[in-house]
Amino acid sequence: MKVLVTGSAGVPGSDVLRLLEARGIPCVGTDSPELDLTDAESVYRLVEDAAPDAIIHCAGYTSADRAESLPEHCAALNGMGTLTVARAAVRVGAKMLYLSTPQVFPGTGDTPYGVSAAYGPHNVFGMSKVQGEDAVRSLLTRYFIVRADWIYGSGRGDFLRPMLQEAREKKVLRLASDQVCSPTYAADLAKVLVDLVATEKYGIWHARNEGFYSRAEFGSLIMKKTGTPCRILPVLTADLPGSPRRPLNLRFTGELPPGIDPMPSVEDALTRCVSDLDLYT
Ligand SMILES: NC(=O)c1ccc[n+]([C@@H]2O[C@H](COP(=O)([O-])OP(=O)(O)OC[C@H]3O[C@@H](n4cnc5c(N)ncnc54)[C@H](OP(=O)(O)O)[C@@H]3O)[C@@H](O)[C@H]2O)c1
């Protein structure tokens, strides 16, 4: 099996590519500027040249906050861009794994959303990911949609490094106490994606490290694990500058098929991230 990874310089994509290489699975990574999701013909050419048996599609528009003022751009990448990758998968006969998000749900209440819960995105980013999921489901039968969120790791664009730098400078960080999710270590997510893509366990799955944390609680855990002297001040999202349109309830079930290892706890994952990568001293 040969695997093409899009977004291979990004946070989850770089760990996926690294793991494929470590396992000796034939693979190729692509990212911007070589890959341009808005240029369909160049995507088709790139995929046809790579001739993969499977595509793990991690490239896309990722800033939920900035997406509010750039809805067309966000939809062009996550909606149309994913449709283009799905079309390319059909052309070469590849299966496709699409990395999505629980932000496709309304994000209200406090119970976790299951894989078959109804869509109802709260913001532009969530809408664009619904478009991406629809594109994959309508064109392919051999697909995996894997939802994950608050992904952190070692790739370009990771949120831990800027957060720690800000923490060292300001000594106090205001973080939302009412946004709750399962922060997920990209290396753990990569293992699920690479294991899953080798199977025929098609459908929609939910991958997350175990446990629910508010942004403020996860921030406190990060400060503790990295020994960063910074106080976390829990605040309501509505009191944060810019009032980001964020769904508050990002709790979702962890649902993986039999044969795929369950994911470790959030605390275990963060401990490994901090010690493995030696990023934060
Ligand atoms: N991070 C999260 O917590 C999270 C949550 C939910 C879902 N996801 C999904 O996971 C995937 C990876 O997201 P990420 O947040 O981890 O982002 P990331 O690390 O920034 O990875 C996304 C990659 O896509 C690339 N890209 C941007 N515009 C492109 C274009 N026009 N053509 C080709 N590639 C382009 C980016 O390149 P540049 O850096 O050069 O722009 C980047 O390398 C996305 O599908 C995202 O929706 C992530």
The ligand as an SDF file (V2000), in Angstrom:
LIG
                    3D

 48 52  0  0  0  0  0  0  0  0999 V2000
   -5.6140   21.6220   14.8610 N   0  0  0  0  0  0  0  0  0  0  0  0
   -6.7730   21.2130   15.3270 C   0  0  0  0  0  0  0  0  0  0  0  0
   -7.0230   21.2160   16.5240 O   0  0  0  0  0  0  0  0  0  0  0  0
   -7.8170   20.6990   14.3870 C   0  0  0  0  0  0  0  0  0  0  0  0
   -9.1060   20.6050   14.8520 C   0  0  0  0  0  0  0  0  0  0  0  0
  -10.0800   20.0950   14.0140 C   0  0  0  0  0  0  0  0  0  0  0  0
   -9.7690   19.6730   12.7290 C   0  0  0  0  0  0  0  0  0  0  0  0
   -8.5130   19.7940   12.3060 N   0  0  0  0  0  0  0  0  0  0  0  0
   -8.2340   19.3940   10.9310 C   0  0  0  0  0  0  0  0  0  0  0  0
   -6.9830   18.7540   10.8380 O   0  0  0  0  0  0  0  0  0  0  0  0
   -6.3570   19.1160    9.6110 C   0  0  0  0  0  0  0  0  0  0  0  0
   -4.9850   19.6880    9.9130 C   0  0  0  0  0  0  0  0  0  0  0  0
   -5.1930   20.8500   10.6600 O   0  0  0  0  0  0  0  0  0  0  0  0
   -4.1750   21.5740   11.6200 P   0  0  0  0  0  0  0  0  0  0  0  0
   -4.9530   22.5070   12.4400 O   0  0  0  0  0  0  0  0  0  0  0  0
   -3.3620   20.5870   12.3040 O   0  0  0  0  0  0  0  0  0  0  0  0
   -3.4590   22.4640   10.6070 O   0  0  0  0  0  0  0  0  0  0  0  0
   -1.9850   22.6090   10.0970 P   0  0  0  0  0  0  0  0  0  0  0  0
   -1.0190   22.0150   11.0230 O   0  0  0  0  0  0  0  0  0  0  0  0
   -1.8750   24.0380    9.7750 O   0  0  0  0  0  0  0  0  0  0  0  0
   -2.0460   21.7440    8.7600 O   0  0  0  0  0  0  0  0  0  0  0  0
   -2.7600   22.1630    7.6350 C   0  0  0  0  0  0  0  0  0  0  0  0
   -1.8240   22.2140    6.4500 C   0  0  0  0  0  0  0  0  0  0  0  0
   -2.5980   22.5840    5.2960 O   0  0  0  0  0  0  0  0  0  0  0  0
   -1.7990   23.4730    4.5430 C   0  0  0  0  0  0  0  0  0  0  0  0
   -2.5610   24.3340    3.6420 N   0  0  0  0  0  0  0  0  0  0  0  0
   -3.1190   25.5380    3.9140 C   0  0  0  0  0  0  0  0  0  0  0  0
   -3.6640   26.0370    2.8020 N   0  0  0  0  0  0  0  0  0  0  0  0
   -3.4390   25.1530    1.8050 C   0  0  0  0  0  0  0  0  0  0  0  0
   -3.7600   25.1180    0.4270 C   0  0  0  0  0  0  0  0  0  0  0  0
   -4.4300   26.1100   -0.1970 N   0  0  0  0  0  0  0  0  0  0  0  0
   -3.3750   24.0630   -0.3010 N   0  0  0  0  0  0  0  0  0  0  0  0
   -2.6810   23.0680    0.2870 C   0  0  0  0  0  0  0  0  0  0  0  0
   -2.3520   23.0180    1.5850 N   0  0  0  0  0  0  0  0  0  0  0  0
   -2.7340   24.0650    2.3420 C   0  0  0  0  0  0  0  0  0  0  0  0
   -1.0670   24.2940    5.5880 C   0  0  0  0  0  0  0  0  0  0  0  0
    0.0530   24.9040    4.9990 O   0  0  0  0  0  0  0  0  0  0  0  0
    0.5030   26.3890    5.4940 P   0  0  0  0  0  0  0  0  0  0  0  0
    0.9920   26.2160    6.8820 O   0  0  0  0  0  0  0  0  0  0  0  0
    1.5490   26.7520    4.5080 O   0  0  0  0  0  0  0  0  0  0  0  0
   -0.7330   27.2450    5.4080 O   0  0  0  0  0  0  0  0  0  0  0  0
   -0.7070   23.2530    6.6280 C   0  0  0  0  0  0  0  0  0  0  0  0
    0.5460   22.6640    6.4120 O   0  0  0  0  0  0  0  0  0  0  0  0
   -7.2990   20.1040    8.9270 C   0  0  0  0  0  0  0  0  0  0  0  0
   -8.1350   19.4280    8.0400 O   0  0  0  0  0  0  0  0  0  0  0  0
   -8.1270   20.6430   10.0770 C   0  0  0  0  0  0  0  0  0  0  0  0
   -9.3790   21.0810    9.6720 O   0  0  0  0  0  0  0  0  0  0  0  0
   -7.5270   20.3170   13.0860 C   0  0  0  0  0  0  0  0  0  0  0  0
  1  2  1  0
  2  3  2  0
  2  4  1  0
  4  5  1  0
  4 48  2  0
  5  6  2  0
  6  7  1  0
  7  8  2  0
  8  9  1  0
  8 48  1  0
  9 10  1  0
  9 46  1  0
 10 11  1  0
 11 12  1  0
 11 44  1  0
 12 13  1  0
 13 14  1  0
 14 15  2  0
 14 16  1  0
 14 17  1  0
 17 18  1  0
 18 19  2  0
 18 20  1  0
 18 21  1  0
 21 22  1  0
 22 23  1  0
 23 24  1  0
 23 42  1  0
 24 25  1  0
 25 26  1  0
 25 36  1  0
 26 27  1  0
 26 35  1  0
 27 28  2  0
 28 29  1  0
 29 30  1  0
 29 35  2  0
 30 31  1  0
 30 32  2  0
 32 33  1  0
 33 34  2  0
 34 35  1  0
 36 37  1  0
 36 42  1  0
 37 38  1  0
 38 39  2  0
 38 40  1  0
 38 41  1  0
 42 43  1  0
 44 45  1  0
 44 46  1  0
 46 47  1  0
M  CHG  2   8   1  16  -1
M  END
$$$$
